Amino acid sequence: MESMLKWAVGGVLAVLLGLGGAALATGAASHGRDRASAPALSAPAARGEAMPSAAGKPDEAAISPGGNPFTVKRILPIDGPIKYGEWHWDDEGVPDGPIVMTVDLDARVLSIFKGGYEIGAAAVLIGTDEYPTPLGTFPILYKQRHNVSEKYDNAPMPWSMFLTRDGVAIHGGSVVENGYASHGCIAGPDEFVSRIFAIAKPGDRVVITRGEMIGMGDKII
């Protein structure tokens, strides 16, 4: 759908989750190597010190048939920053439930929740000021396993999950590292995105915000 933009910044920038809980996040970036001027990377948000107990395992007492499946029941206990290219996944013992994803554009973090339990989180690439990733709540419109960008030199965009009619998607196929951005999509590490692709379905919602944080007991949607 789009090509990646090379950001003129050096060093290794850590990407962290937001204070007090998992950062709201979602989106996708694309593949390519076009150089372009873009704003310098801003300081990332920080993940709070207050973390759920029991090594982040599901709390059986919190599981109730009448519970809201879009209320946060667990936040993954991730120590330290999530660096570009890094991802976390733990769905062991998590009961069945609806999938919802969040993206925080300030933190550049994509989180995935299953029945209110955070099961995955990763640093992702997002758009620039010129080509922004849209804010709002978007359903997955359709999925495409072996997608390529017709607009940008047939760049590979595997495991695409499209959020808008004009091609904004969550997808893999990109080098997720410091200095790269997109034309509005959200791109994550291939294995991470492939795991999302395997369980997400059309109609599942993706909430894209800027700097809004959620914690235990908060509503995701």
C-alpha positions as CSV (number, residue, x, y, z in Angstrom):
1,M,0.0,0.0,0.0
2,E,2.8,2.3,0.7
3,S,6.6,2.7,0.9
4,M,8.6,3.3,4.0
5,L,10.3,6.5,4.7
6,K,13.9,6.8,6.0
7,W,14.0,9.1,8.9
8,A,17.2,11.1,9.3
9,V,17.9,10.2,13.0
10,G,20.6,8.0,14.5
11,G,21.1,5.9,17.5
12,V,18.9,3.2,19.0
13,L,15.6,4.6,20.2
14,A,13.7,2.6,22.8
15,V,9.9,2.3,22.4
16,L,8.0,1.9,25.7
17,L,4.5,1.3,26.7
18,G,2.5,4.0,28.5
19,L,2.3,4.8,32.2
20,G,-0.3,3.0,34.2
21,G,-1.1,0.3,31.7
22,A,-0.9,-0.9,28.1
23,A,-0.7,1.8,25.5
24,L,-3.7,2.0,23.1
25,A,-2.3,1.2,19.7
26,T,-3.0,-0.2,16.1
27,G,-2.1,0.3,12.5
28,A,0.5,-0.7,9.8
29,A,3.5,0.5,8.0
30,S,5.0,-0.5,4.7
31,H,8.0,-1.7,2.8
32,G,10.6,0.3,0.9
33,R,13.7,2.4,1.2
34,D,12.7,5.9,-0.1
35,R,14.5,8.7,1.6
36,A,12.4,11.7,2.7
37,S,12.6,14.4,5.3
38,A,10.4,13.8,8.3
39,P,10.1,15.0,11.9
40,A,12.7,13.7,14.3
41,L,11.5,10.9,16.6
42,S,9.8,12.2,19.7
43,A,10.5,10.9,23.2
44,P,8.6,7.7,23.7
45,A,6.1,7.1,26.5
46,A,7.1,5.1,29.5
47,R,5.6,1.9,30.8
48,G,4.4,2.3,34.4
49,E,6.0,0.4,37.3
50,A,2.6,-0.9,38.6
51,M,2.2,-4.3,37.0
52,P,-0.2,-7.1,37.6
53,S,0.9,-9.9,39.9
54,A,1.3,-13.6,39.4
55,A,3.7,-13.2,36.5
56,G,0.9,-11.8,34.3
57,K,-1.0,-15.1,34.3
58,P,-4.8,-14.9,34.0
59,D,-6.7,-14.3,37.3
60,E,-9.3,-17.0,37.4
61,A,-11.4,-14.9,39.8
62,A,-11.6,-12.2,37.1
63,I,-13.2,-14.6,34.6
64,S,-17.0,-14.5,34.8
65,P,-19.6,-15.2,32.1
66,G,-21.2,-11.7,32.7
67,G,-17.9,-9.8,32.6
68,N,-17.2,-7.2,30.0
69,P,-14.9,-8.8,27.4
70,F,-13.5,-5.4,26.5
71,T,-12.4,-4.5,30.1
72,V,-8.7,-4.9,30.8
73,K,-8.2,-8.0,32.9
74,R,-4.4,-8.4,32.4
75,I,-1.5,-6.3,31.2
76,L,1.6,-8.2,30.1
77,P,4.5,-7.8,32.7
78,I,7.1,-6.5,30.3
79,D,10.3,-5.3,31.9
80,G,12.0,-2.3,30.4
81,P,11.5,-0.7,27.0
82,I,10.2,-2.5,23.9
83,K,12.8,-1.9,21.3
84,Y,12.2,-1.8,17.6
85,G,12.0,-5.3,16.3
86,E,11.1,-6.7,19.7
87,W,7.7,-8.3,20.4
88,H,6.0,-10.2,23.3
89,W,3.3,-12.9,23.2
90,D,1.7,-14.9,25.9
91,D,-1.7,-16.5,25.4
92,E,-1.2,-19.5,27.7
93,G,-4.3,-20.1,29.8
94,V,-6.2,-17.2,28.3
95,P,-9.9,-18.0,27.9
96,D,-11.7,-17.6,24.6
97,G,-12.9,-14.0,24.0
98,P,-13.2,-11.3,21.3
99,I,-10.1,-9.8,19.8
100,V,-9.4,-6.1,20.0
101,M,-6.2,-4.3,19.2
102,T,-4.9,-0.9,20.4
103,V,-2.3,1.4,18.9
104,D,-0.7,4.4,20.7
105,L,0.9,6.6,18.1
106,D,3.1,8.4,20.7
107,A,4.5,5.2,22.1
108,R,4.5,3.4,18.7
109,V,3.2,0.3,20.3
110,L,0.6,-2.2,19.1
111,S,-1.2,-4.3,21.8
112,I,-3.6,-7.2,21.2
113,F,-6.2,-8.2,23.7
114,K,-8.2,-11.4,23.9
115,G,-11.3,-11.2,26.1
116,G,-9.7,-8.3,27.9
117,Y,-6.3,-10.1,28.5
118,E,-3.3,-8.5,26.8
119,I,-1.7,-11.4,24.9
120,G,0.8,-9.5,22.7
121,A,2.6,-6.2,22.4
122,A,5.3,-4.9,19.9
123,A,7.0,-1.8,18.7
124,V,5.7,-0.8,15.3
125,L,6.2,1.6,12.5
126,I,3.6,4.3,11.9
127,G,3.0,7.3,9.6
128,T,4.6,10.7,9.5
129,D,3.1,14.2,9.9
130,E,2.8,14.3,6.1
131,Y,1.3,10.8,5.8
132,P,-0.3,10.3,9.2
133,T,-1.8,7.1,10.6
134,P,-5.5,7.9,11.2
135,L,-7.0,8.2,14.7
136,G,-10.2,6.4,15.6
137,T,-11.8,2.9,16.0
138,F,-11.7,0.8,12.9
139,P,-13.0,-2.7,12.1
140,I,-10.9,-5.1,10.2
141,L,-12.5,-4.9,6.8
142,Y,-10.7,-7.9,5.2
143,K,-7.5,-9.9,5.4
144,Q,-5.0,-10.8,2.7
145,R,-2.2,-13.3,3.5
146,H,0.1,-12.6,0.5
147,N,-0.5,-8.9,-0.3
148,V,1.9,-6.8,-2.3
149,S,1.7,-3.0,-2.8
150,E,0.6,-2.2,-6.3
151,K,1.3,1.5,-5.6
152,Y,4.9,1.1,-4.4
153,D,6.9,-1.3,-6.6
154,N,5.1,-4.5,-5.6
155,A,6.6,-4.2,-2.1
156,P,5.6,-7.2,0.0
157,M,3.0,-6.6,2.7
158,P,2.2,-10.1,4.1
159,W,-0.5,-10.8,6.7
160,S,-2.4,-7.6,5.8
161,M,-5.4,-6.7,7.8
162,F,-7.1,-3.7,6.2
163,L,-8.7,-1.0,8.3
164,T,-9.8,1.6,5.7
165,R,-11.0,1.5,2.1
166,D,-7.9,3.6,1.0
167,G,-5.5,0.9,2.1
168,V,-4.4,1.6,5.7
169,A,-3.6,-1.8,7.2
170,I,-1.7,-3.7,9.9
171,H,0.9,-5.9,8.1
172,G,4.3,-7.4,8.1
173,G,7.0,-7.4,5.5
174,S,8.9,-4.4,6.9
175,V,12.2,-3.8,8.6
176,V,11.0,-2.6,12.0
177,E,13.9,-0.5,13.2
178,N,14.8,3.0,14.3
179,G,14.6,5.6,11.5
180,Y,11.8,4.1,9.4
181,A,8.2,5.2,9.1
182,S,5.2,4.6,6.7
183,H,2.7,6.5,4.7
184,G,0.0,5.8,7.3
185,C,0.0,2.0,7.8
186,I,1.2,0.1,10.9
187,A,3.9,-2.5,10.4
188,G,5.1,-5.0,13.0
189,P,7.6,-7.9,13.1
190,D,6.6,-10.7,10.8
191,E,6.1,-13.4,13.4
192,F,4.1,-11.1,15.6
193,V,1.8,-9.9,12.9
194,S,1.4,-13.5,11.6
195,R,0.1,-14.5,15.0
196,I,-2.4,-11.7,15.0
197,F,-3.4,-12.7,11.5
198,A,-4.1,-16.2,12.6
199,I,-6.7,-15.2,15.2
200,A,-8.1,-11.9,14.1
201,K,-11.1,-11.8,11.8
202,P,-13.1,-9.2,9.9
203,G,-15.1,-7.1,12.2
204,D,-12.6,-7.2,15.1
205,R,-11.8,-3.6,16.1
206,V,-8.6,-1.6,16.2
207,V,-8.4,1.5,18.4
208,I,-5.9,4.0,17.3
209,T,-5.1,6.9,19.7
210,R,-2.3,9.3,20.6
211,G,-1.0,9.2,24.1
212,E,-4.1,7.6,25.7
213,M,-3.4,4.9,28.2
214,I,-5.4,2.2,29.8
215,G,-4.9,0.1,32.9
216,M,-6.4,-2.8,34.9
217,G,-10.2,-2.5,35.0
218,D,-10.4,0.1,32.3
219,K,-12.6,-0.3,29.2
220,I,-10.7,-0.8,26.0
221,I,-13.7,0.2,23.8
